[in-house]
Every structure is written in C-alpha cells, then in structure tokens.
Amino acid sequence: MMDNELAKKINQDTLQKMKDYHNPSLVRLLKMTGYDIVEHEAHGAVITDIFGKEYIDCAGGYGVFNIGHSHPKVIKAVREQLKKMSLASKVFLNKPLGDLAELVSKVTPGDLQYSFFCNSGAEAVEGALKLARLATGRTKIISTHNAFHGKTFGALSATGRDIYRDPFKPLVGDFIHVPFGDAMAVKKVICENTAAVIVEPIQGEGGIIIPPDDYLSNLRSICDKSGALLIVDEIQTGLGRTGKMFAVDHYGVVPDIITLAKALSGGVIPIGAFVGTPKVWEAFRSNPLIITSTFGGNPLACVAAKTAIEVVLEENLCERAVQLGKYLMAGLRDLQLSYPDIISEVRGKGLMIGLELTKEGLGGIVIPEMAKEGVTAVYTLNNSKVIRFEPPLVITEDQIEMVLEIVKRAFNKAKSMYNQLFKLEGGS
C-alpha cells in the first residue's frame, strides 16, 4: 500500500490540477458527493482509492463494467494485440474487426447483421440517425421525453431533457419528442416523412423507467406500417445488464438498428457500434465511405469487445444478472418498508435498478454517506431523485449483503438530516 503522506500529496495535486486545468465546477461537485479522492486500481466489483480504501462499485461506470473491472481475459487479449498492432492503418483488412463483427451478428437479435464500429455511445447514435435518414430518404426523427442518447449535436437532438439541450439550440432539425412508454403518442405524430423512432428499451438516465410489456412490439408495428425504422439504444442496457443479452430480447422485438457502447468496451478500451439489418445497410452500397471513423474499429478495441462478449456468454452473466438483481432489489425493497417517507419506489430489471427518493436533494445526503461507508452509487442524469444501482454482473451475494448493510447505515446516519432539512413526517 502507498505511503499515506505520498497518497495525500498525489490526491491534493490531482485535485488542484483538475480544478486549475480541467473543470472547477466538476471538482466542486465531486467534493459535495464525497468522490474527491483519486481512484487507484480496480478489479471485479471493487475500486481501491489511493489511500487503500475499498469501495464496492454500484455505479458501474453507468453501465460500462458489466464484466467487472480489469477482467483478466480482456487484459490478456489486449496485451497480446498491443504487441502486434494497436491502431489500424485503414488501408488493409482488419482481422479483429472482422472477428468482432461476426460475433456481434451472432448475438444480436433477428436479422441484425452488419456493424459499424466507432468510439462512443454518442457516436453510435449519430451514425444510427444518419443511416436512418440515408436508408429512408426521410428526415423526421421521433424520440421520447427524458431520453438520453448522448450529448453530441445529433444525439443531443434526440436526448429528451431541456437542461442539456437549451444552451446549444438550434439543434439538428426535424426531431420531435413524445412521452416514453406511450406507443399511441408515437402513432399520432408519425408520418410519411418519419425516418425513424429512436428509443431506449428501458430509460436509464430518465430514472430506470420500464415501459409497458407491449410498448416495443407496438412501436415495431407502428414503424412497419409507416415505413419508418426502429432504432433501439442498448448502450446502457446491452450485454447482459437486464438479464438478457439485450433488453429487447425480453420482448421478442428486432429493431432495424441497434446501438451499443459502454459494456462493449469490456471496461478496458472504449468502443461503440451501430448494427443494422441487410435492408438498411443497402444505403451504404453506393458510397461505403460516407460514414467513417479514424479510430473506430481499431484492433485493440475490437479485441477487447470480442473478449467481453465471450466473457458474458462463458460466465453466464445474463443469468447472474437475473438472480442477483432479484436479490438486490428484494433487499432494497425491505429498506423501503423501513423508510416509506424517504424511498418512494424500487424498480428495475436484472442489475439495472433504480431507487427513487420522495424528494429531490435527498440523494445529495445519501450518496456521500454511502461513499464514506465504501459503496459507490450515482444519480440518473435526467432524474436526480433516482439513485441507480448498476454493479458489475460479477458482483457476489456476499458483496451485495455488504452493500445492503452499508445502504441501511447510510440511511440511518442521514435520518436526522432528513428530518431537519425536509421535515419528514414521523421524524425523530
């Protein structure tokens, strides 16, 4: 373990550099939430800070670390590839890309077959939107309120929260937003100029919102009748997070285009992708270079992604997400019974779980207390009343027991603050 005085110096130096040269407002936020400490290493479901303190990671990189931090199979595969070639020349064939594309075609639903690899979820959404317009010759895109599809211009135009959109208007035109979970709202606004409907199968940043069981199938039918494409954003829900390889698999729906990122990285090398059917991919026939990415599909990222998918399959992580998700949700619902005036709902699917608080601001008390006790958790970006729990799918039952005990202690410690700040009924 690092000498404590050295650790203090590194931590203070890092904090100051981030304040002076990166993002002073972010540093203030990290201080408020108790995360103004340098993270030093991470393995499995545990992050260790520079002082040697361990945290069970229930933030999970917002869905990045499905197979855990520093999975040895991914690390080994990337190291072996690094000895050969890290970035592609872009003039020859790329074997790691071809291998990954084949595997993605096998694990994605239905006739989704062709993949374009990029570097992030936002870039994947950008590509999917461009492909939809290219393939249909139409321009209108329907998205949903409180959706989150990224913060680049096209993706931000699909994102459904004004706090992120308003400072950058005018955004890309011909986007319309309707309530999530309401297929009839889509039916009312879809028209002959609609290129696509883009939707998350479960809204992540919107607050872990699960739609009605027939929502996606109804959207599929509406799109089919109108000639619009259905784009499903699986950037946060994909690769086992909800208990299936993809969340659409719960509903038996095959989109025309699916977007991936986050967990596709294996928690090691960033990568995103949009995957389409042969029919939509015909749009690239006349100009295969109409969408390109200098770093997209590089050998290191492709090797990491292929290995990550193999780990999900080999270690039965979808099944683990189902079992452990039920276990964690049951424990959080027991906690809700003890704090009914503080916790309004616990909901989720697999290990994508949201704990909704009764008032905004409560999370600002609970999350730092959890961090002090050794558990990381974060808000959902579009609903600050919801604390998300998205731990690595390799988390153990023993670790979940520790998480539940720590969450309980955090609520106990914060109880007097709740009563003082929010005058909760029945407070002591």
C-alpha positions as CSV (number, residue, x, y, z in Angstrom):
1,M,0.0,0.0,0.0
2,M,1.2,3.5,-0.8
3,D,2.7,5.7,2.0
4,N,-0.1,7.8,3.4
5,E,1.8,11.1,3.1
6,L,2.6,10.4,-0.5
7,A,-1.0,9.5,-1.2
8,K,-2.2,12.7,0.4
9,K,0.2,14.7,-1.9
10,I,-0.9,12.9,-5.0
11,N,-4.5,13.4,-4.1
12,Q,-4.1,17.1,-3.4
13,D,-2.0,17.6,-6.5
14,T,-4.6,15.9,-8.7
15,L,-7.5,17.8,-7.1
16,Q,-5.7,21.1,-7.8
17,K,-4.8,20.2,-11.4
18,M,-8.3,19.2,-12.2
19,K,-9.5,22.5,-10.6
20,D,-7.0,24.6,-12.4
21,Y,-6.8,22.9,-15.8
22,H,-9.8,20.7,-16.3
23,N,-13.2,21.6,-14.7
24,P,-13.5,23.6,-11.5
25,S,-17.3,23.0,-11.3
26,L,-16.8,19.3,-11.5
27,V,-14.3,19.4,-8.7
28,R,-16.8,21.2,-6.5
29,L,-19.4,18.5,-7.3
30,L,-17.0,15.7,-6.5
31,K,-16.3,17.3,-3.1
32,M,-20.0,17.5,-2.4
33,T,-20.6,13.9,-3.2
34,G,-17.6,12.6,-1.4
35,Y,-15.7,11.5,-4.6
36,D,-12.8,14.0,-4.4
37,I,-10.4,11.1,-4.0
38,V,-8.1,9.6,-6.6
39,E,-9.1,6.1,-7.7
40,H,-6.0,4.0,-7.9
41,E,-6.9,0.5,-9.1
42,A,-10.0,-1.7,-9.6
43,H,-10.7,-5.4,-10.0
44,G,-14.0,-7.2,-10.3
45,A,-16.6,-5.2,-8.4
46,V,-14.2,-3.3,-6.2
47,I,-12.5,0.1,-6.7
48,T,-9.5,0.9,-4.4
49,D,-8.6,4.6,-3.9
50,I,-5.1,5.9,-3.5
51,F,-5.3,5.6,0.3
52,G,-6.1,1.9,0.0
53,K,-9.8,2.2,0.9
54,E,-12.0,-0.2,-1.0
55,Y,-15.4,0.6,-2.5
56,I,-18.0,-1.9,-3.9
57,D,-18.8,-0.3,-7.2
58,C,-22.6,0.0,-7.6
59,A,-22.2,2.9,-10.1
60,G,-20.6,0.5,-12.6
61,G,-19.4,3.3,-14.8
62,Y,-23.0,3.9,-15.8
63,G,-23.1,0.5,-17.4
64,V,-19.5,0.1,-18.5
65,F,-18.3,-2.5,-16.2
66,N,-20.7,-5.4,-16.8
67,I,-17.9,-8.0,-16.7
68,G,-16.1,-6.2,-13.9
69,H,-13.1,-4.0,-13.7
70,S,-9.8,-5.3,-15.3
71,H,-11.2,-8.6,-16.3
72,P,-8.1,-10.8,-16.8
73,K,-9.2,-12.3,-20.1
74,V,-9.8,-8.9,-21.6
75,I,-6.5,-7.5,-20.2
76,K,-4.6,-10.6,-21.6
77,A,-6.2,-10.3,-25.1
78,V,-5.5,-6.5,-25.3
79,R,-1.9,-7.0,-24.2
80,E,-1.3,-9.7,-26.8
81,Q,-2.8,-7.5,-29.5
82,L,-0.8,-4.5,-28.4
83,K,2.4,-6.4,-29.2
84,K,1.2,-6.8,-32.8
85,M,-0.7,-3.6,-33.8
86,S,-2.7,-1.2,-31.8
87,L,-4.3,1.1,-34.4
88,A,-5.3,0.0,-37.9
89,S,-3.7,1.5,-40.9
90,K,-7.2,1.8,-42.5
91,V,-5.9,0.6,-45.9
92,F,-5.7,-3.2,-45.3
93,L,-8.2,-5.8,-44.0
94,N,-8.7,-5.7,-40.2
95,K,-9.0,-9.2,-38.7
96,P,-10.0,-8.2,-35.1
97,L,-12.8,-6.0,-36.7
98,G,-14.0,-8.9,-38.8
99,D,-14.0,-11.3,-35.9
100,L,-15.9,-8.9,-33.7
101,A,-18.4,-8.1,-36.4
102,E,-19.1,-11.8,-36.9
103,L,-19.7,-12.3,-33.1
104,V,-21.9,-9.2,-32.8
105,S,-24.0,-10.6,-35.7
106,K,-24.5,-13.9,-33.9
107,V,-25.5,-12.4,-30.5
108,T,-27.8,-9.6,-31.7
109,P,-31.4,-10.5,-32.3
110,G,-33.1,-11.4,-35.6
111,D,-31.5,-10.4,-38.8
112,L,-29.3,-7.6,-37.5
113,Q,-26.0,-8.4,-39.3
114,Y,-23.8,-5.5,-40.2
115,S,-21.8,-3.4,-37.8
116,F,-20.0,-0.1,-37.9
117,F,-17.6,0.4,-35.1
118,C,-16.9,3.8,-33.6
119,N,-15.6,5.1,-30.2
120,S,-18.5,6.0,-28.0
121,G,-22.3,5.7,-27.5
122,A,-23.0,9.2,-28.7
123,E,-21.0,8.5,-31.9
124,A,-23.0,5.3,-32.3
125,V,-26.3,7.2,-32.1
126,E,-25.0,9.8,-34.6
127,G,-24.3,7.0,-37.0
128,A,-27.6,5.3,-36.5
129,L,-29.5,8.6,-37.1
130,K,-27.6,9.3,-40.2
131,L,-28.1,5.8,-41.5
132,A,-31.9,6.1,-40.9
133,R,-32.1,9.2,-42.9
134,L,-29.9,7.8,-45.6
135,A,-31.8,4.5,-45.9
136,T,-35.3,6.0,-45.9
137,G,-34.7,9.3,-47.7
138,R,-36.7,10.9,-44.9
139,T,-35.7,13.4,-42.2
140,K,-38.1,13.3,-39.2
141,I,-36.9,11.5,-36.0
142,I,-39.2,10.7,-33.1
143,S,-37.7,10.3,-29.7
144,T,-39.0,10.4,-26.1
145,H,-39.2,12.8,-23.2
146,N,-36.4,12.2,-20.6
147,A,-34.5,10.0,-23.1
148,F,-30.7,10.1,-23.1
149,H,-28.9,9.3,-26.3
150,G,-25.7,11.4,-25.8
151,K,-24.5,15.0,-26.0
152,T,-23.1,15.5,-29.4
153,F,-25.3,17.6,-31.7
154,G,-27.3,14.8,-33.4
155,A,-27.5,12.6,-30.3
156,L,-28.4,15.7,-28.2
157,S,-31.2,16.5,-30.6
158,A,-32.6,13.0,-29.7
159,T,-31.9,13.4,-26.0
160,G,-35.1,14.5,-24.1
161,R,-34.1,16.9,-21.4
162,D,-34.0,20.6,-21.9
163,I,-31.3,21.4,-19.4
164,Y,-28.8,19.7,-21.8
165,R,-30.4,20.9,-25.0
166,D,-31.3,24.5,-24.5
167,P,-27.8,26.0,-24.2
168,F,-26.9,24.6,-27.6
169,K,-30.0,25.4,-29.7
170,P,-30.7,25.5,-32.5
171,L,-30.0,21.7,-32.7
172,V,-30.5,19.4,-35.6
173,G,-33.9,20.0,-37.1
174,D,-36.9,17.6,-37.5
175,F,-36.8,16.0,-34.1
176,I,-39.9,15.5,-32.0
177,H,-40.3,14.1,-28.5
178,V,-43.3,12.2,-27.1
179,P,-43.9,10.5,-23.7
180,F,-41.9,7.4,-23.1
181,G,-43.9,4.2,-22.8
182,D,-46.8,5.6,-24.8
183,A,-47.0,3.9,-28.3
184,M,-50.1,5.8,-29.2
185,A,-48.2,9.1,-28.8
186,V,-45.8,7.9,-31.5
187,K,-48.7,6.8,-33.7
188,K,-50.2,10.3,-33.5
189,V,-47.1,12.1,-34.8
190,I,-45.5,9.5,-37.2
191,C,-45.9,10.5,-40.8
192,E,-44.7,9.8,-44.3
193,N,-41.5,11.9,-43.6
194,T,-40.6,10.0,-40.4
195,A,-37.2,8.3,-40.9
196,A,-37.0,6.6,-37.5
197,V,-38.2,6.2,-34.0
198,I,-35.3,6.0,-31.5
199,V,-36.0,4.6,-28.1
200,E,-34.3,3.1,-25.1
201,P,-35.9,-0.3,-24.1
202,I,-35.5,0.9,-20.5
203,Q,-34.8,4.6,-19.8
204,G,-31.6,4.7,-17.9
205,E,-30.8,8.4,-17.3
206,G,-34.6,9.0,-17.2
207,G,-34.7,7.2,-13.9
208,I,-34.7,3.4,-14.7
209,I,-38.1,3.6,-16.3
210,I,-39.5,0.3,-17.6
211,P,-42.2,0.6,-20.2
212,P,-45.4,-1.5,-20.6
213,D,-44.6,-5.0,-21.9
214,D,-46.2,-4.4,-25.3
215,Y,-44.5,-1.0,-25.8
216,L,-41.7,-2.1,-28.1
217,S,-43.8,-4.5,-30.0
218,N,-46.3,-1.8,-30.7
219,L,-43.6,0.6,-31.8
220,R,-42.3,-2.2,-34.1
221,S,-45.8,-2.5,-35.7
222,I,-46.2,1.3,-36.0
223,C,-42.9,1.6,-37.7
224,D,-43.6,-1.2,-40.1
225,K,-46.9,0.3,-41.2
226,S,-45.4,3.7,-41.7
227,G,-42.1,2.7,-43.4
228,A,-40.1,4.3,-40.6
229,L,-37.1,2.5,-39.0
230,L,-37.0,1.4,-35.3
231,I,-33.7,2.3,-33.6
232,V,-33.2,0.8,-30.2
233,D,-30.5,2.3,-28.0
234,E,-28.9,-0.5,-26.0
235,I,-25.9,1.5,-24.9
236,Q,-26.7,1.1,-21.2
237,T,-29.0,-1.9,-21.3
238,G,-26.9,-4.2,-23.6
239,L,-24.7,-7.2,-22.9
240,G,-26.4,-8.8,-20.0
241,R,-27.3,-5.8,-17.8
242,T,-31.0,-6.6,-17.7
243,G,-30.8,-10.3,-17.6
244,K,-30.8,-10.9,-21.3
245,M,-28.0,-10.2,-23.8
246,F,-30.1,-7.3,-24.9
247,A,-33.1,-5.7,-23.3
248,V,-35.2,-6.1,-26.5
249,D,-34.8,-9.9,-26.0
250,H,-37.3,-9.6,-23.1
251,Y,-39.9,-8.5,-25.6
252,G,-39.1,-10.5,-28.7
253,V,-38.6,-7.4,-30.8
254,V,-36.0,-7.0,-33.5
255,P,-35.1,-3.3,-34.4
256,D,-33.8,-2.2,-37.7
257,I,-30.8,-0.6,-36.0
258,I,-29.3,-1.2,-32.5
259,T,-26.7,1.0,-30.8
260,L,-24.0,-0.4,-28.5
261,A,-21.2,1.0,-26.4
262,K,-20.3,1.1,-22.6
263,A,-20.0,-2.6,-21.7
264,L,-18.9,-3.4,-25.2
265,S,-15.5,-2.0,-24.1
266,G,-15.0,-4.8,-21.6
267,G,-14.2,-2.0,-19.2
268,V,-10.8,-1.6,-20.9
269,I,-10.9,0.1,-24.3
270,P,-13.7,2.5,-25.4
271,I,-15.7,1.3,-28.4
272,G,-19.2,1.9,-29.7
273,A,-21.2,0.4,-32.6
274,F,-24.4,0.6,-34.6
275,V,-25.7,-2.6,-36.0
276,G,-28.2,-2.9,-38.8
277,T,-30.1,-5.3,-41.0
278,P,-29.1,-6.1,-44.6
279,K,-32.0,-4.0,-45.8
280,V,-30.9,-0.8,-44.1
281,W,-27.2,-1.4,-44.9
282,E,-28.1,-1.3,-48.6
283,A,-27.9,2.5,-48.1
284,F,-24.1,2.2,-48.0
285,R,-23.8,0.4,-51.3
286,S,-23.2,3.4,-53.4
287,N,-20.7,5.1,-51.1
288,P,-19.2,2.8,-48.4
289,L,-17.1,5.7,-47.1
290,I,-20.0,8.0,-46.4
291,I,-19.6,7.4,-42.7
292,T,-16.0,6.8,-41.4
293,S,-14.1,6.9,-38.1
294,T,-10.3,7.3,-37.9
295,F,-10.0,5.3,-34.7
296,G,-13.3,3.3,-34.9
297,G,-12.8,-0.4,-35.1
298,N,-9.2,-0.3,-34.1
299,P,-7.6,-3.7,-33.3
300,L,-7.2,-3.1,-29.5
301,A,-10.9,-2.1,-29.0
302,C,-12.2,-4.9,-31.2
303,V,-10.2,-7.5,-29.4
304,A,-11.4,-6.1,-26.0
305,A,-15.1,-6.1,-27.2
306,K,-15.0,-9.6,-28.7
307,T,-13.5,-10.9,-25.5
308,A,-16.0,-9.0,-23.4
309,I,-18.9,-10.7,-25.3
310,E,-17.3,-14.1,-24.9
311,V,-17.0,-13.5,-21.1
312,V,-20.7,-12.6,-20.8
313,L,-21.5,-15.9,-22.6
314,E,-18.9,-18.1,-20.9
315,E,-19.6,-16.8,-17.3
316,N,-23.4,-16.9,-17.7
317,L,-23.6,-13.3,-16.7
318,C,-27.2,-12.8,-18.0
319,E,-28.3,-15.5,-15.6
320,R,-26.3,-13.9,-12.8
321,A,-27.9,-10.5,-13.5
322,V,-31.4,-12.1,-13.1
323,Q,-30.5,-13.9,-9.8
324,L,-28.5,-11.2,-8.2
325,G,-30.9,-8.5,-9.4
326,K,-33.7,-10.1,-7.6
327,Y,-31.6,-10.4,-4.5
328,L,-30.5,-6.8,-4.5
329,M,-34.0,-5.5,-5.3
330,A,-35.5,-7.6,-2.5
331,G,-33.1,-6.1,-0.1
332,L,-33.7,-2.5,-1.3
333,R,-37.5,-3.1,-1.1
334,D,-37.1,-4.2,2.5
335,L,-35.3,-0.9,3.1
336,Q,-38.2,0.9,1.5
337,L,-40.5,-0.6,4.1
338,S,-38.3,0.9,6.8
339,Y,-38.2,4.3,5.2
340,P,-41.5,4.7,3.3
341,D,-41.4,8.5,3.7
342,I,-38.0,8.7,2.1
343,I,-38.0,5.9,-0.5
344,S,-40.9,6.0,-2.9
345,E,-40.1,3.0,-5.2
346,V,-37.5,0.4,-6.1
347,R,-37.7,-0.8,-9.7
348,G,-35.5,-2.4,-12.3
349,K,-34.7,-5.4,-14.4
350,G,-31.7,-7.6,-13.8
351,L,-28.9,-5.5,-12.3
352,M,-30.2,-2.2,-13.7
353,I,-32.0,-0.9,-10.6
354,G,-33.3,2.5,-9.6
355,L,-34.2,3.6,-6.0
356,E,-36.4,6.6,-6.2
357,L,-36.5,9.0,-3.3
358,T,-39.5,11.0,-2.3
359,K,-37.8,14.4,-2.6
360,E,-35.0,16.0,-4.7
361,G,-31.9,16.7,-2.7
362,L,-32.1,13.5,-0.6
363,G,-29.6,11.8,-2.8
364,G,-27.1,14.5,-2.0
365,I,-27.2,13.2,1.5
366,V,-27.4,9.5,0.9
367,I,-24.8,9.1,-1.8
368,P,-21.9,10.8,0.2
369,E,-22.8,8.7,3.2
370,M,-22.6,5.5,1.1
371,A,-19.2,6.6,-0.2
372,K,-17.9,7.1,3.3
373,E,-19.0,3.6,4.1
374,G,-17.5,2.1,1.0
375,V,-20.2,1.9,-1.7
376,T,-20.3,3.9,-4.9
377,A,-23.6,5.0,-6.4
378,V,-24.8,7.9,-8.6
379,Y,-27.9,9.8,-9.7
380,T,-29.6,9.2,-13.0
381,L,-28.8,12.3,-15.1
382,N,-32.4,13.2,-16.0
383,N,-34.0,12.4,-12.6
384,S,-31.9,13.4,-9.6
385,K,-34.4,11.7,-7.3
386,V,-33.3,8.3,-8.5
387,I,-30.1,6.6,-7.2
388,R,-29.1,3.9,-9.7
389,F,-27.5,0.6,-8.8
390,E,-25.7,-0.9,-11.7
391,P,-22.9,-3.0,-10.2
392,P,-20.7,-5.3,-12.3
393,L,-22.5,-8.6,-13.1
394,V,-19.7,-10.4,-11.4
395,I,-20.6,-9.0,-8.0
396,T,-21.1,-11.7,-5.4
397,E,-24.0,-12.3,-2.9
398,D,-21.7,-11.5,-0.1
399,Q,-20.8,-8.2,-1.6
400,I,-24.5,-7.4,-2.2
401,E,-25.1,-8.2,1.5
402,M,-22.4,-5.7,2.4
403,V,-24.0,-3.1,0.0
404,L,-27.4,-3.5,1.7
405,E,-25.9,-3.2,5.1
406,I,-24.0,0.0,4.1
407,V,-27.0,1.5,2.4
408,K,-29.0,0.9,5.5
409,R,-26.3,2.5,7.7
410,A,-26.2,5.5,5.3
411,F,-30.0,6.0,5.7
412,N,-29.7,5.6,9.4
413,K,-26.9,8.2,9.6
414,A,-28.7,10.6,7.4
415,K,-32.1,10.3,9.1
416,S,-31.7,13.3,11.4
417,M,-30.6,15.4,8.4
418,Y,-33.7,14.3,6.5
419,N,-35.9,15.4,9.4
420,Q,-34.1,18.7,9.7
421,L,-34.0,19.6,6.0
422,F,-37.2,18.1,4.8
423,K,-39.3,17.8,8.0
424,L,-40.3,14.3,7.1
425,E,-43.4,13.1,8.8
426,G,-42.6,10.8,11.8
427,G,-39.0,12.0,12.0
428,S,-37.3,11.9,15.4
